[in-house]
Amino acid sequence: MIKAVIFDMDGLMIDSERVTFEGYQHIMGQMGLTITSDFYKTLLGKPLKGIFQRFYDVYGNDFPIESVIKDVHAYMADRFETEGVPLKEGLVPLLKYCRENGYRTIVATSSNRNRVDTILSSADIEQYFDDSICGDEVTKGKPDPEVFLKSCEKLGVSTDEAVVLEDSEAGIQASYAAGIRVICVPDMKQPEAEYAQKAFMIVSDLNQVKDWLETR
């Protein structure tokens, strides 16, 4: 019996991956550098340390990744402030369904606490969640299962009473390692076969997650 739904944030609830990529293009363009979509997709779902290493591998060990990420986040914050936080299709109906039908809900993300709180508040969806756990509150990021195991602990449910919603391969791997069913809602990248077979389901949008819950 499913009692809890665990939500990833970027790329799953928020259409942020596209804006993030555009942010990297803008900031790195000012540095006279280019970034490809294929390279950016290799960053998706990785913990911060893994992201740093990918940039060092491609752009050299002196690449100022910390300042670039800071500037990208500022670019995104400005976009979200002027254009609004772009929510994924079906998110609000799903959140309302979970709230109205007694499902426990939590955000489990690699982003830091300040960014998460700001985005949830700006998107006016924080009231739909019982709790959240962020990247700066775990010792190991995805694909390690820690964030999802701690999510279950916070919600007071067992791993077989929860379902994870994820868009990234790292998130699928983390859920699988935690022993929690994971529904993948791909964003910019479809999961490779190795990860697709570890997903309970792969759906096109969050409306289909709501449809599935309605059959439980």
Salt bridges, closest charged atoms under 4 A:
ASP8 OD1 - LYS142 NZ 2.97
ASP10 OD2 - ARG115 NH1 2.80
ASP15 OD2 - ARG18 NH2 3.23
GLU22 OE2 - ARG18 NH1 3.98
GLU22 OE1 - ARG79 NH1 2.98
GLU83 OE2 - ARG79 NE 2.94
ASP117 OD1 - ARG113 NH1 3.09
ASP130 OD1 - ARG99 NH1 3.69
ASP130 OD1 - ARG104 NH1 3.72
ASP131 OD1 - LYS154 NZ 3.52
GLU137 OE2 - ARG113 NE 2.99
GLU146 OE2 - LYS150 NZ 2.90
GLU161 OE2 - LYS3 NZ 3.11
GLU166 OE2 - LYS142 NZ 2.60
GLU169 OE2 - LYS189 NZ 2.70
ASP187 OD1 - LYS88 NZ 2.98
GLU192 OE2 - LYS189 NZ 3.61
GLU214 OE2 - LYS210 NZ 2.77
